Amino acid sequence: MKFNLNSMTKKQLEKLRTDVDKALERLKSNDLNAARQAAEKAASAFGFSLSDLAGAPAKPARGRKPAAAAGSKVAPKYRNPENADETWTGRGRPPRWVLDAEAAGKSRAELLI
């Protein structure tokens, strides 16, 4: 089927777009159903259901941290004695208040929580 898009009106082009979008959604739905059936068949060949497979956590890629560990928080190790809201984990660049305390002669051990 060949269309001459240059000769079509705006209304005809919009209808064509709507029809194409519907056809694409229908194909996507059919492909999804076919993939689901193939996956169910493959899982049942090993004695599992899709829900069994979906509940199993995936192994992380070799050499990579699991997603949960990648963004985990670290408990603070140091607290500013002059402002208890300011804390530092001891990781990364020390905050200004730590540097100021060290310059004033305090040790980091004195800043421990």
C-alpha positions in Angstrom: 0.0 0.0 0.0 1.5 3.3 -1.1 0.3 6.8 0.0 1.0 10.1 -1.6 1.3 12.1 1.6 1.7 15.4 -0.2 -1.7 15.1 -1.8 -3.5 14.4 1.4 -5.4 16.9 3.5 -4.6 17.6 7.2 -7.7 15.7 8.3 -6.7 12.7 6.1 -3.2 12.7 7.5 -4.5 12.9 11.1 -6.8 10.0 10.5 -4.0 8.0 8.9 -1.8 8.7 12.0 -4.6 7.6 14.3 -5.0 4.4 12.3 -1.3 3.7 12.3 -1.1 4.3 16.1 -4.0 1.8 16.6 -2.3 -0.7 14.3 1.0 -0.4 16.2 -0.7 -0.8 19.6 -2.5 -4.0 18.3 0.8 -5.4 17.0 2.5 -4.6 20.3 -0.2 -6.3 22.2 0.0 -9.4 20.0 3.8 -9.5 20.3 3.5 -9.1 24.1 1.1 -12.0 24.3 3.3 -14.2 22.0 6.4 -13.4 24.2 4.5 -14.2 27.3 3.3 -17.5 26.0 6.9 -18.4 24.9 8.2 -17.4 28.3 5.6 -19.5 30.1 6.5 -22.5 27.8 10.2 -22.0 28.5 9.6 -21.7 32.3 7.4 -24.7 32.4 10.0 -26.8 30.6 12.2 -26.2 33.7 9.3 -26.8 36.1 8.7 -23.1 37.0 5.9 -20.6 36.4 6.4 -17.0 35.3 5.5 -15.8 38.7 8.3 -18.0 40.2 10.8 -16.4 37.8 9.5 -12.9 38.3 9.9 -13.1 42.1 13.5 -14.3 41.9 16.1 -11.4 42.3 18.4 -11.2 39.3 22.1 -11.7 39.9 24.1 -8.5 39.6 26.6 -8.2 36.8 30.1 -9.4 37.6 32.1 -6.9 39.5 29.1 -4.5 40.2 27.4 -3.7 43.4 23.7 -4.6 43.7 21.4 -1.7 43.2 20.4 -1.5 46.9 24.0 -1.2 48.0 24.9 1.4 45.4 22.8 4.2 46.9 22.9 3.1 50.6 23.4 5.7 53.3 26.3 5.7 55.7 25.8 6.6 59.3 27.6 9.8 60.4 30.8 9.4 62.3 31.6 13.0 63.3 29.5 15.8 64.7 30.2 19.5 64.9 30.3 20.3 68.6 29.1 23.9 67.9 26.1 22.8 65.7 24.8 19.3 66.4 22.9 19.4 63.0 26.1 19.2 61.1 27.6 15.7 60.8 30.1 14.0 58.6 30.5 10.3 57.7 34.2 10.5 57.4 34.1 9.8 53.7 35.0 12.2 51.0 36.3 15.7 51.5 36.0 16.9 55.1 33.6 19.8 55.7 34.8 23.2 56.7 33.9 22.8 60.3 36.2 19.7 60.6 39.1 21.7 59.0 38.4 24.6 61.3 38.4 22.4 64.4 41.7 20.8 63.4 43.2 24.2 62.7 42.1 25.2 66.2 44.1 22.2 67.7 41.3 19.7 68.1 41.7 16.1 66.9 39.2 14.2 64.9 38.8 11.8 67.8 37.3 14.7 69.8 34.6 15.1 67.1 33.5 11.5 67.1 29.9 10.9 67.8 
